[in-house]
Amino acid sequence: MATFVIHRIFKQSSSLMEAIVLDNGSGVFKAGYSGEDTPRTTFTTCAGRVKNPEWFASQAPNWKADLRDRETFVGAECQQYRDFLELSNPINRGIVDDWDALERIWEFVFAQELRVDPETVALPVLCIGSPSGSKKQQERMAQLMFESQKVCGFYFMQQCVLSLFASGRTRGLVVEVGHGSSHAIPIFEGYALPHAALHYNVGGVDISHRLHMLLSKREVSFHSFPLHTIDQVKEATCAMGNSTDQQGQNQQDDAGKPFELPDGTILQVDRVTQTMPAEILFKPHELGDDHPLRPDKGLHECVAASLAMCDKDLQSDLLNAVVLAGGTTMLPGTSRRFQEELQSVLPGSALNVVPDPIIRERGYNSQRKIAAWVGGSMFASLDTFHDIHITKQEWEEYHEAILDRKCF
């Protein structure tokens, strides 16, 4: 995706100039400043519009006036006031389908989280997006940033390229498992190879839905709990099972992992319920016929197909760094299981999954949940970013055409 060769920017010195880095994730929005190790803020990518502003204000006579007068709420506020709101998740499996809600999120980040005025602060914005997004979507993002948010500069990069950058590499096969979807994208010397980039319509949200379904069969209700409770249960208790596990065999005696629900109830998550939800990454048929975008093959087969589309001379380099990224890959056992599955469809091939299933790689293990943002923070902190980002003057002169020259 990126037209800039990443290995060259390793040779550049850091700049004192800052930039704002926004990772527009389907499930989690991350925002902060370049050069920092972690985002300043992360929250659920959600916006809520007040259904009836007059009635809303009347229900809260003791609230602050600015709260009573507001018509939109973002992130955690959506949970707090959800009974009064019409909720919107503006990015669906990497595709923006509610631009107004996304703009409200940007405005919330600038004003409330980062406390900057994008029109007056001399900080360009690096927007990170999913490979699922079309060129038109990226053009619209640039247009809104310049013409509505009034930023002084803008640049766009795909998650996968920056995730690889965060791992300290310039070539590899990135397997990004996000909230709404997954991708297998080979990258060589900082360039994504679009002819071999494959989209996989299964992500963390599908694992959460699967977990919710299994717990519902036990008559566990989440209706009165915060929206993200099921995700918290998943992150605290779920894991990737072995490829040789027999479903349910010798697992029913496992006491399971306890999780305290918001009402104080202790939920015991047995071994089968811990491991079954994530199986859909490798066995998509378990999603059932109701899944509108169910893939025919597993994620490991998608990765093997992506590799086969690359020049044979590149394949060994790509296999030397199969880099896992995205929050879903934080499930315990993911690296080991993925290596097993990929090796099964590439017998005899020497491959190296990052992070290594056995030897812990310092730094990237804990970073891969926010790998794309970290890579963006690193990228935008370098001198070279000052030369390549699109300035307001360039946008006013060339509009969308400048994206072809600088970002695509």
C-alpha positions in Angstrom: 0.0 0.0 0.0 2.5 2.6 1.1 4.7 3.9 -1.7 7.4 4.8 0.7 10.1 2.2 1.3 10.3 1.6 5.0 13.9 0.3 5.1 15.0 3.8 4.0 13.4 5.5 7.0 15.3 3.4 9.4 18.3 5.4 8.2 16.7 8.8 9.0 17.1 10.5 12.3 14.2 11.3 14.5 12.6 14.7 14.2 11.4 17.0 16.9 8.3 17.5 14.9 5.2 15.7 16.2 2.2 14.3 14.5 -1.2 13.0 15.6 -1.6 9.2 14.9 -5.2 7.9 14.6 -5.8 4.1 14.1 -9.4 3.9 12.8 -10.1 0.3 14.0 -13.5 -1.4 13.5 -13.6 -2.4 17.1 -11.1 -0.1 19.0 -10.1 3.4 18.1 -6.5 4.4 19.1 -5.1 7.9 19.2 -2.0 9.6 20.4 1.2 11.4 19.3 4.1 10.2 17.2 7.2 9.1 19.1 5.2 7.7 22.0 5.2 4.1 23.0 1.4 3.7 23.5 -1.7 5.6 22.4 -3.0 8.4 24.7 -6.5 6.9 24.4 -8.2 3.8 23.3 -11.9 3.2 23.3 -14.6 1.2 21.5 -15.3 2.6 18.1 -18.8 3.7 18.8 -20.9 6.8 18.6 -24.4 7.4 19.9 -27.0 10.0 18.9 -29.6 11.1 21.4 -32.9 9.8 20.4 -34.9 12.6 21.9 -32.8 15.6 23.0 -35.6 17.4 24.8 -36.6 14.3 26.8 -33.0 13.5 27.4 -32.4 16.9 29.0 -35.5 16.7 31.1 -34.4 13.4 32.6 -31.2 14.9 33.9 -32.0 18.3 35.5 -28.9 18.2 37.7 -26.5 17.3 35.0 -24.1 19.9 33.7 -25.6 22.1 31.0 -23.0 21.0 28.4 -24.0 17.4 29.0 -27.7 18.1 28.7 -27.2 20.0 25.5 -25.1 17.4 23.7 -26.6 15.3 20.9 -23.7 12.8 20.4 -21.7 10.6 22.8 -18.6 8.6 22.0 -16.8 5.5 23.3 -17.4 4.7 27.0 -20.1 7.3 27.2 -22.2 5.2 24.8 -22.4 2.6 27.4 -23.2 5.0 30.2 -26.1 6.6 28.3 -27.0 3.8 25.9 -30.7 3.7 27.0 -31.1 7.2 25.6 -29.0 6.7 22.4 -29.2 5.3 18.9 -25.8 3.6 18.7 -23.6 3.4 15.6 -20.4 1.4 15.0 -19.2 3.6 12.0 -16.6 1.1 10.7 -17.9 -2.3 9.8 -15.3 -4.9 9.0 -12.9 -2.2 7.8 -15.5 -0.3 5.7 -16.8 3.1 6.9 -20.6 3.1 6.6 -21.4 6.1 8.9 -19.1 9.0 8.1 -21.0 11.4 10.3 -20.4 9.1 13.4 -16.7 8.8 12.5 -16.4 12.5 12.3 -18.0 12.8 15.8 -15.3 10.4 17.0 -12.5 12.4 15.5 -13.9 15.6 17.0 -14.2 13.9 20.4 -10.5 12.7 20.2 -9.2 16.1 19.2 -11.2 18.1 21.7 -11.6 15.8 24.7 -8.8 13.3 24.6 -5.9 15.1 23.0 -7.2 18.6 23.8 -5.9 20.1 20.5 -7.5 22.3 17.9 -6.6 20.6 14.6 -7.1 23.9 12.7 -4.6 25.9 14.8 -2.1 23.3 16.0 0.8 22.6 13.6 0.5 18.8 13.7 -0.2 16.7 10.7 -2.5 13.7 11.1 -1.5 10.1 10.1 -4.6 8.1 9.6 -4.3 4.3 9.8 -7.0 2.2 8.1 -7.9 -1.3 7.1 -6.8 -2.8 3.8 -10.6 -3.5 3.3 -11.1 0.2 2.7 -11.4 1.3 -0.9 -9.4 4.1 -2.5 -12.6 6.1 -2.5 -12.8 5.6 1.3 -9.3 6.9 1.8 -10.0 9.9 -0.5 -13.1 10.7 1.6 -11.1 10.4 4.8 -8.5 12.9 3.4 -11.3 15.3 2.3 -13.0 15.4 5.7 -9.7 15.8 7.5 -8.7 18.8 5.4 -12.1 20.4 4.7 -14.1 19.6 7.9 -11.5 19.0 10.6 -9.2 21.7 9.1 -5.9 19.7 9.7 -2.6 21.2 8.4 -1.4 17.9 7.0 -2.5 14.4 6.3 -1.1 10.9 5.4 -2.7 7.5 5.1 -1.2 4.1 5.6 -2.5 0.6 5.9 -2.4 -1.3 9.2 -0.4 -4.2 7.9 2.5 -2.2 6.7 2.8 -0.4 10.0 2.4 -3.6 12.0 5.4 -5.1 10.2 7.3 -1.8 10.8 6.5 -2.2 14.6 8.1 -5.6 14.6 11.4 -4.1 13.3 11.1 -5.7 9.8 10.8 -4.5 6.2 9.8 -7.7 4.6 7.4 -10.4 5.8 3.9 -11.8 5.5 1.6 -10.0 7.8 -1.4 -11.8 9.2 -3.6 -9.1 10.7 -6.5 -10.4 12.8 -8.6 -7.5 13.6 -12.0 -7.0 15.2 -14.1 -7.2 12.1 -11.9 -9.0 9.6 -8.4 -10.5 8.9 -5.9 -10.0 6.2 -2.9 -11.8 4.7 -0.6 -9.3 3.1 3.0 -9.9 1.9 5.3 -6.9 2.2 8.7 -6.6 0.6 11.1 -3.8 1.4 8.2 -1.7 2.8 5.8 -2.2 -0.1 2.6 -4.2 0.3 2.1 -6.5 -2.7 -1.5 -5.8 -3.6 -1.8 -8.6 -6.1 -1.2 -11.1 -3.3 -3.2 -9.4 -0.6 -6.1 -11.5 0.6 -9.1 -10.5 2.8 -10.6 -13.0 5.3 -14.1 -12.1 6.6 -13.6 -13.5 10.2 -12.3 -11.5 13.1 -12.5 -11.0 16.8 -16.1 -9.9 16.7 -17.1 -13.4 15.3 -15.2 -15.1 18.1 -17.1 -12.9 20.6 -20.4 -13.8 19.0 -19.5 -17.5 19.1 -18.6 -17.2 22.8 -21.8 -15.4 23.5 -23.8 -18.1 21.8 -22.1 -20.8 23.8 -22.7 -19.0 27.1 -26.3 -18.2 26.2 -26.9 -22.0 25.9 -26.0 -22.1 29.6 -28.7 -19.3 30.2 -26.0 -16.7 30.9 -27.6 -13.3 29.9 -25.5 -10.3 29.1 -28.4 -7.9 28.4 -28.0 -5.8 31.5 -24.2 -5.7 31.3 -21.9 -3.2 29.5 -21.6 -3.7 25.8 -18.0 -4.8 26.0 -18.5 -7.4 28.8 -18.5 -10.4 26.4 -15.2 -9.1 24.9 -13.8 -8.9 28.5 -14.8 -12.5 29.1 -13.1 -13.5 25.9 -9.9 -11.7 26.6 -9.7 -13.1 30.2 -10.7 -16.7 29.6 -10.4 -17.8 26.0 -7.4 -19.4 24.4 -6.4 -21.2 21.1 -6.7 -24.9 21.4 -4.3 -27.5 20.0 -4.9 -28.6 16.4 -5.0 -32.2 17.8 -7.6 -31.5 20.5 -10.7 -33.6 20.3 -13.7 -31.4 21.0 -14.9 -32.0 24.5 -12.6 -35.1 25.0 -11.0 -35.1 28.5 -12.0 -31.5 29.0 -15.4 -31.7 30.8 -13.7 -32.3 34.1 -11.8 -29.1 33.8 -13.1 -26.7 36.5 -12.6 -23.8 34.1 -11.6 -20.2 34.5 -13.6 -17.9 36.8 -14.7 -14.5 35.6 -16.6 -12.0 37.8 -19.5 -10.4 35.9 -20.4 -6.8 36.6 -23.2 -7.9 39.0 -20.7 -9.9 41.1 -21.7 -13.3 39.8 -18.8 -15.6 39.2 -19.0 -17.2 35.8 -17.0 -20.5 35.3 -15.8 -20.8 31.7 -15.0 -24.5 31.1 -12.2 -25.6 28.8 -14.5 -26.3 25.8 -16.0 -22.9 26.0 -12.5 -21.4 26.3 -11.2 -22.9 23.1 -14.2 -23.5 20.8 -14.9 -19.9 19.8 -11.5 -19.3 18.2 -11.7 -22.4 16.2 -13.6 -20.5 13.5 -10.3 -18.9 12.4 -9.3 -22.3 11.1 -12.7 -24.0 10.7 -15.0 -21.3 9.2 -17.7 -23.9 8.6 -18.4 -23.7 12.3 -19.8 -20.2 11.8 -22.9 -21.8 10.3 -24.9 -20.8 7.3 -26.1 -17.6 9.0 -22.8 -15.9 8.6 -23.3 -13.7 5.4 -19.6 -13.6 4.5 -18.4 -17.0 5.7 -15.1 -18.0 4.0 -14.7 -21.4 2.4 -11.3 -22.1 3.9 -9.3 -21.4 7.1 -7.1 -18.4 7.8 -4.0 -20.6 7.4 -5.1 -21.6 3.9 -5.7 -18.0 3.1 -2.1 -17.2 4.1 -0.8 -20.1 2.0 -2.8 -18.8 -1.0 -1.4 -15.3 -0.6 2.1 -16.7 -0.5 1.5 -18.8 -3.7 0.7 -15.5 -5.5 4.1 -14.1 -4.8 7.3 -14.7 -6.9 9.0 -17.9 -5.8 12.2 -16.0 -5.2 10.4 -14.0 -2.5 8.6 -16.8 -0.8 11.4 -17.9 1.5 12.0 -14.3 2.7 8.3 -14.0 3.4 8.1 -17.3 5.2 11.0 -16.2 7.4 8.7 -13.6 9.0 5.0 -14.5 9.2 4.1 -11.7 11.5 0.9 -11.9 13.6 -0.8 -8.7 14.5 -4.1 -7.4 16.0 -5.8 -7.9 19.3 -7.2 -11.3 18.5 -3.7 -12.7 18.2 -3.2 -12.0 21.9 -5.3 -15.1 22.7 -2.9 -17.6 24.4 -1.6 -20.3 22.1 -2.3 -18.4 18.9 1.3 -18.4 17.6 1.8 -22.1 18.3 -1.6 -23.1 16.7 -1.1 -20.9 13.7 2.4 -22.3 13.0 0.9 -25.9 13.3 -1.9 -25.1 10.8 0.3 -23.2 8.4 2.9 -25.9 8.4 0.2 -28.5 7.7 -0.6 -26.8 4.3 3.0 -26.0 3.6 4.7 -29.3 4.4 8.5 -29.2 4.2 8.6 -25.4 4.2 10.8 -23.6 6.7 8.7 -20.9 8.3 9.1 -18.5 11.2 6.0 -17.2 13.0 6.4 -13.9 14.9 6.0 -13.9 17.8 7.8 -17.2 18.2 5.5 -19.9 19.8 8.3 -20.9 22.2 11.0 -18.2 22.4 9.4 -14.9 23.6 10.5 -11.9 21.5 11.0 -8.9 23.6 8.8 -6.0 22.9 6.6 -7.2 20.1 4.8 -9.8 22.2 2.9 -7.2 24.1 2.8 -4.6 21.3 1.0 -6.6 18.7 -2.4 -5.7 20.1 -1.6 -2.1 19.1 1.1 -2.9 16.5 -0.3 -0.8 13.7 -0.6 2.3 16.0 3.0 1.7 17.3 4.3 1.4 13.8 2.5 4.6 12.9 3.9 6.4 15.9 7.4 5.3 14.8 6.9 6.2 11.2 5.4 9.7 11.8 8.2 10.6 14.3 10.9 10.5 11.6 12.3 13.3 9.6 11.0 11.7 6.4 7.4 12.1 7.4 7.7 15.8 7.1 8.7 15.4 3.5 6.0 12.9 2.5 2.8 13.9 4.2 0.3 15.9 2.2 0.1 19.6 3.2 -3.0 21.7 3.2 -1.6 23.7 0.3 -1.1 20.6 -1.7 -4.6 19.4 -1.0 -6.1 22.8 -2.0 -4.1 22.6 -5.3 -4.5 19.0 -6.3 -7.3 17.6 -4.1 -7.7 13.7 -4.4 -5.0 13.5 -7.1 -2.3 14.2 -4.6 -3.1 10.9 -2.8 -2.1 9.0 -5.9 1.3 10.7 -5.8 2.0 10.4 -2.1 -0.1 7.6 -0.5 -1.0 5.0 -3.2 
